[in-house]
Amino acid sequence: MKRPSILIIDDDEDILDVLELTLSEKFDVVKATNGRDGLQLARTHTPDIIITDYMMPVMNGPDFCKELRKDLLLTHIPIIMLTGKGDIRDMVLGINAGADDYLIKPFEPESLLARINMIVMRTIRNLDANPLTHLPGNASIMEEIQNRIQSGEIFAVGYCDLDKFKLYNDKYGFEKGDDIIKATARIIIQAAKEHGRTNSFVGHIGGDDFVFICADAIADAISQKIIDTFNAVTPEFYNETDRKEGFVMGKDRQGNITKAGLLSISIGIVSNAFTKITHTAQIGEIGAELKKFAKAQDKSNYVRDKRKRESQES
């Protein structure tokens, strides 16, 4: 696995040496002695995090931050600013310029490492999170599934997908469609909390696709709760005429005029209770198959894979 990289910028060679000694065990370290050179190194190396001094020749810390934040490919990189003054005004100027955190020199190495770890984890979560629902995205979902596999526990993954969502979007517009997506996220979260307490996970794959991960024993209860709540809530997102008639007219993906019922939700449950799961791709393949079968029922429902596959016995 590739080690994270860190760019440190300081005109004091002693500080650079201390920082490199502190960080080199966990990071690939790149060094610069002023903001201008640091900016060039940021563009060529794209580090995972940057530590910069406040006062430097050629280009100081705040100016470095401002320039870095102008680059769309680099604006996400977290920055910790070092200041030797302990002046609140310097800290405020640094934060306003684009720094994510600050540390006063002299600093304890353990304190610096703790701040770095916190910021890196927060940045990863923010980058991965879905911008609409703020739920964890694909990278976090894959990591969670892999952790469950490695733990040896019996778990289930529920793949949730909305049916007839395109027709709804076409008639009611993307803003209303986004409201449906957010409502679905809340429904899944609430169901997972109600039945799974603290050991359940909910993620947003993208669009109208969601996933929940939980103990196998409660997957059916969570799925049924999602379906019951979804069926009760979603009619309110239609106008009175469509709600009473129970269908909408629109075009399918091939451009053909079609009549479709109100929105429904399909869930495919994949579990290692019957099949030995050794990698995340297995779960994705089985989940896609189950979800396709569930969607064919033309109503909110869930299906569970109970087939005992040969991979379990191998």
Long-range contacts (C-beta under 8 A, 24 or more apart in sequence): 3-27, 3-28, 4-28, 4-48, 4-49, 4-120, 5-29, 5-30, 5-45, 5-46, 5-47, 5-48, 6-30, 6-47, 6-48, 6-49, 6-50, 6-51, 6-116, 7-31, 7-32, 7-38, 7-41, 7-42, 7-45, 7-47, 7-49, 7-50, 7-51, 8-32, 8-50, 8-51, 8-52, 9-33, 9-34, 9-35, 9-37, 9-38, 9-50, 9-51, 9-52, 9-53, 9-56, 9-61, 9-64, 10-51, 10-52, 10-53, 10-56, 10-82, 11-53, 11-55, 11-56, 11-57, 12-53, 15-53, 15-82, 15-105, 18-109, 19-51, 19-112, 22-109, 22-112, 22-113, 23-112, 23-113, 23-116, 26-113, 34-58, 34-59, 35-59, 35-60, 35-61, 35-63, 35-64, 35-67, 36-64, 38-64, 39-64, 39-67, 39-68, 42-68, 42-71, 42-74, 42-77, 43-71, 43-74, 46-73, 46-74, 46-77, 47-77, 48-77, 48-120, 48-123, 49-77, 49-78, 49-79, 49-80, 49-116, 49-119, 49-120, 49-123, 50-77, 50-78, 50-79, 50-80, 51-79, 51-80, 51-81, 51-82, 51-112, 51-116, 52-79, 52-80, 52-81, 52-82, 52-99, 53-81, 53-82, 53-83, 54-81, 54-82, 54-83, 54-84, 54-85, 54-90, 54-94, 55-83, 55-84, 61-94, 61-97, 61-99, 62-93, 62-94, 62-96, 62-97, 62-99, 63-97, 65-94, 65-97, 65-98, 65-99, 66-97, 66-98, 68-98, 69-98, 76-123, 76-127, 77-123, 78-119, 78-120, 78-122, 78-123, 80-112, 80-115, 80-116, 80-119, 82-107, 130-204, 130-206, 132-178, 132-181, 132-182, 132-204, 133-181, 133-182, 133-185, 133-204, 135-185, 135-189, 135-202, 135-203, 135-204, 135-210, 136-201, 136-202, 136-203, 136-204, 137-203, 137-204, 137-205, 137-206, 138-203, 138-205, 138-206, 140-203, 141-201, 141-203, 141-205, 141-211, 141-213, 142-280, 144-201, 144-203, 144-213, 145-213, 145-280, 145-283, 146-279, 146-280, 148-213, 149-272, 149-277, 149-278, 149-279, 149-280, 153-215, 154-215, 154-216, 154-217, 154-271, 154-272, 154-273, 155-213, 155-214, 155-215, 155-216, 155-271, 155-272, 156-213, 156-214, 156-215, 156-216, 156-219, 156-269, 156-270, 156-271, 156-273, 157-211, 157-212, 157-213, 157-269, 157-270, 157-271, 157-283, 157-287, 158-211, 158-212, 158-213, 158-214, 158-219, 158-222, 158-223, 158-267, 158-268, 158-269, 158-270, 158-302, 159-209, 159-210, 159-211, 159-267, 159-268, 159-269, 159-270, 159-287, 159-288, 159-290, 159-291, 160-184, 160-188, 160-209, 160-210, 160-211, 160-212, 160-226, 160-265, 160-266, 160-267, 161-208, 161-209, 161-210, 161-265, 161-266, 161-267, 161-291, 161-294, 161-295, 162-208, 162-263, 162-264, 162-265, 162-266, 163-263, 163-264, 163-265, 163-266, 163-295, 163-298, 163-300, 164-248, 164-260, 164-261, 164-262, 164-263, 164-264, 165-207, 165-208, 165-263, 166-250, 166-252, 166-253, 167-248, 167-250, 167-251, 167-252, 167-258, 167-260, 168-237, 168-248, 168-263, 170-250, 170-251, 171-248, 171-250, 172-237, 172-238, 176-237, 179-237, 180-208, 180-234, 180-237, 180-263, 181-207, 181-208, 183-233, 183-234, 183-237, 184-208, 184-210, 184-230, 184-265, 185-210, 187-226, 187-229, 187-230, 187-233, 188-212, 188-226, 190-225, 190-229, 191-222, 191-225, 191-226, 191-229, 192-222, 194-222, 194-225, 195-221, 195-222, 195-225, 196-222, 211-287, 216-271, 216-272, 216-273, 219-269, 219-271, 219-304, 220-269, 220-302, 220-304, 223-267, 223-269, 223-302, 224-302, 226-265, 226-267, 226-302, 227-265, 227-267, 227-300, 227-301, 227-302, 230-263, 230-264, 230-265, 230-300, 231-264, 231-300, 234-262, 234-263, 235-262, 237-263, 238-262, 261-298, 261-299, 264-298, 264-299, 264-300, 264-301, 265-300, 266-291, 266-294, 266-295, 266-297, 266-300, 266-301, 266-302, 267-291, 267-294, 267-301, 267-302, 267-303, 268-292, 268-293, 268-294, 268-302, 268-303, 268-304, 268-305, 269-302, 269-303, 269-304, 269-305, 270-305, 271-304, 271-305, 274-305, 274-306, 274-307, 274-308, 274-309, 274-312, 275-305, 275-307, 275-308, 275-309, 275-311, 275-312, 276-309, 276-311, 276-312, 276-313, 276-314, 278-311, 282-311
